[in-house]
Amino acid sequence: MRINEKTNIWDVMDVFNRKWCIVTMKERLYVVDVDYETFGYDMIIYNYTGSDSYGIDDIPFSKIDEIVINGDYL
């Protein structure tokens, strides 16, 4: 289901309520670093601003299926 300005809460509830689903967001992440040593698992460190000087959170590799840069696969 594509979400747009005409989609309402009931449309989504009818299709997805109480079901496992994959949500693809329009959010773009800026990858600042990759790390292993901090928590003992491979992860990317990211932010939303594009700043090289800090990361606000991390995502373990085990939760990532793909990484795309500007719509292009590497």
C-alpha positions in Angstrom: 0.0 0.0 0.0 1.4 3.4 -0.9 0.7 6.1 1.6 -0.2 9.6 0.2 -2.2 12.6 1.2 -5.5 10.8 0.6 -4.7 7.8 2.9 -6.5 7.9 6.2 -6.0 6.0 9.4 -8.8 3.5 8.7 -7.3 2.5 5.3 -4.1 1.5 7.1 -5.9 -0.1 10.0 -8.1 -2.3 7.7 -5.1 -3.7 5.9 -2.3 -3.9 8.5 -3.7 -3.8 12.0 -2.3 -6.7 14.1 -0.1 -8.0 11.2 3.7 -8.1 10.7 4.7 -5.7 8.0 7.7 -3.8 6.6 7.4 0.0 6.7 9.6 1.9 4.2 10.0 5.5 5.2 11.0 8.5 3.2 13.6 9.3 5.9 17.2 9.6 4.6 20.0 8.7 6.9 23.6 10.1 6.8 26.0 7.3 7.6 28.7 8.8 9.9 30.6 5.6 10.8 30.5 1.9 11.0 31.4 0.3 14.3 31.9 -3.0 16.0 33.8 -2.4 19.2 31.3 -0.3 21.1 28.6 -2.9 21.6 30.1 -6.0 20.1 28.1 -6.1 16.9 28.4 -4.6 13.5 26.3 -1.4 13.1 26.1 1.8 11.2 26.1 5.1 13.1 23.9 7.7 11.5 22.3 11.1 11.8 19.7 13.1 9.8 21.7 16.3 9.4 24.7 15.4 7.3 27.2 16.4 9.9 30.4 14.3 10.0 31.0 15.2 13.6 28.3 13.2 15.4 25.9 10.3 15.2 22.5 10.2 17.0 21.8 6.5 16.9 22.9 3.2 15.4 21.3 0.3 13.5 22.7 -3.2 13.7 23.6 -4.9 10.4 21.3 -7.7 11.4 18.3 -5.3 10.9 19.5 -3.9 7.6 18.5 -5.6 4.3 19.9 -3.0 1.9 21.6 0.4 1.8 20.9 2.6 -1.2 22.7 5.9 -2.0 20.5 8.4 -3.9 18.3 5.5 -5.2 21.3 3.6 -6.6 22.4 0.2 -5.3 26.1 -0.3 -4.8 
